[in-house]
């Protein structure tokens, strides 16, 4: 059972000393901030022993003991002090897990002389559940201050100090990790929204500065083609441009890439792998940027101070590096996407220019007739086509077509179909015969998934007739001047290039002065706005209302009405409109 006074087991203590220890232990156990705790320990211990020098050593990441709190000498000197287990009186206490009391240090070869005037030294290991938490070291000008009762009290107190230090350290780490997680969450949200790589790296440098107050910092990214690390962002790396690229086989940065692990070097002059990029650098921390087991680059932090970076810095930067790696990958994908998008836009512009170049430069006209063509491109490249074939002797062929699909394939197929029609139109064959021949040509060189709807009309102005064949295009409209009414020419057929052996019908009507024929693709009547189609009915009303106009003016009037209907929006599909008027 534990003793009634609540202290850890040990030799019996005088009542006066016990009375001192009880409130001291109670006070220490209430302090959860590690720095405040160590300061409180140093203050309270003076009530037990009148020391001249006090050090509380804690283990560093490499196992060495470093002063976490000192009394009696300059803390700047303490920052350079490191003791290996087994080295000196402090190292012996750490290694043996036993107190070491030396009443006359001049007679003990283990003593490491740092300060004059020291006669006696007491080093007590701070152990909790067989874990070395640290070493309490006190030194004085004589041995009298280290009475047996005082040494016993310090040994009893050491166990409580170990527990208090571990609790405070755990509390600090818990709060630190909670803060880190919150910071990483905010950083993750912020970096995920930055898709420009240069802007991202600039912001990352600011974020890392907020987490670690570095002196020199760089982000190096891997050039896969040349197997080099390239400095893409540098802060305080000097004006020199000589070392902006490193092979992945050299330097601490290259080692971090190859090993996929952070590298922490307290003195770069002692590490043969070090390659100087900043002459004044003395310590370096490199953290790889890894995404899906692929190293994208590294964080490189350098400092003119020795042992500037710690394992705690590694703990901070490692999860941050993972988040930044994801953001860098996303930025790279976005840049590639933008590059491909720009290339595609250039190619689409070229394709659209070629498409327009295939259209007739001007609309034809002849004795007793006039024609006009109108084209409005959609938001994306389509496959509309149209052409006029003025064969002389009062004969005019008119083709209007629409290839299924969008983009470059549709535009190329439209060019192919247009050429197939033109090469046969001047044979002066009837529309149905021409359709069959074009269908065979498209089937012979068929492209899977592509076909063409086409309307073809052959006007004979001498005989005052027109013959029309259709392969799936909206019915053309015929306005009869005699009646003032507009009606569709209802003739249909299967799309060209879709099926072998397709045959086509013809419709023939007579021509009269003032008659108007309107051929169009479905981009006109299927145009939608606010859930409503432009529709054949609206088109019919426009033709009837403005049939007295010339062919070009009537076509423009129809397109003006379409633009008003769309409310300024671009049509979703190409709009092709052909108007032929008998004079």
BELTA-V289810 format. One line per field, one symbol per residue. phi: phi as a letter, one per 20 degrees, with the letter a starting at -180 (. if undefined). psi: psi as a letter, one per 20 degrees, with the letter a starting at -180 (. if undefined). A space follows every 10 residues. Layout:
BEGIN
phi = ???
psi = ???
END
This chain:
BEGIN
phi = .ffffneffa ggdggfffff fgfffffffe edegffffff fgfffffdce eecccdecfe fenfecfebc cnbfgffffe eccegnemff fffffelcfc dcfcffedff fdfccfnedd bcdcfdcclm dfercecccb fbeffefgff fffffffgff ffffffffff ffffffffff fffffffgff ffeddeffff ffffgfffff ecffecbbdd deeffelced fdbccmenff dfddccffec mfffffffel cfcdcfbffe dfffdfdcge fccbcccfed clmdeerbec dcbfeflfdc ffffffffff ffffffffff ffffffffff ffffffffff ffffgffffg fbeebbfnbb cbccccfefc fdcfbbadce emlmdcecdc bbefocnfgf ffffffffff fffdffflff gfffgfffff ffffdfdgnd bcebdccdec ffelccdccb cofggfdcee ffdmcdbfee ccrfgfnecf mfdcecdcce dbgnfcdcdb effffegcbl mcefnffffg fffffcffff gfffffffff ffffffmnff ffcgdccdcc cee
psi = qqqhiiqqqa qqqqhghghh hghgggghii pipgghghhh ggghhiigpm rhpppopqpr hjiqpqphpq pirphhhhij pppqpipagg hghggikqqo pohnhijoii poohpqipgq ppppqopolj pohapppqqr irihhmqghg ggghgghggh ggggggghgg gghghghghg ggghgggggg hhioipgghg hghghhghhh gpmrgpqqop qpohgilqpp ohppokjrip jgmippqijq rhghhhggik qqpoohohii oiippphohj phqqpppqop oljpphbqpo pqqiqqkhqr hhhghghghg hgghgggggg hghgggghgh ggghgghhgg ghggghhiqq hqqrqaojrq qqqppoqahq pakqqqqqno jrkjppqppp ropprraggg gghggggghh ggihhiikqq ggggggghgg ghhhkqppip rppppppopn igilqpppqq liqqpqqopo hhijqpqqnn parqqpjhqq jprqrqppqq qqpiqppoqq rihghipqpk jqqgqhghgg hgghhkhirr gghgghgghg hghhgikiqq qiqqoppppp pp.
END
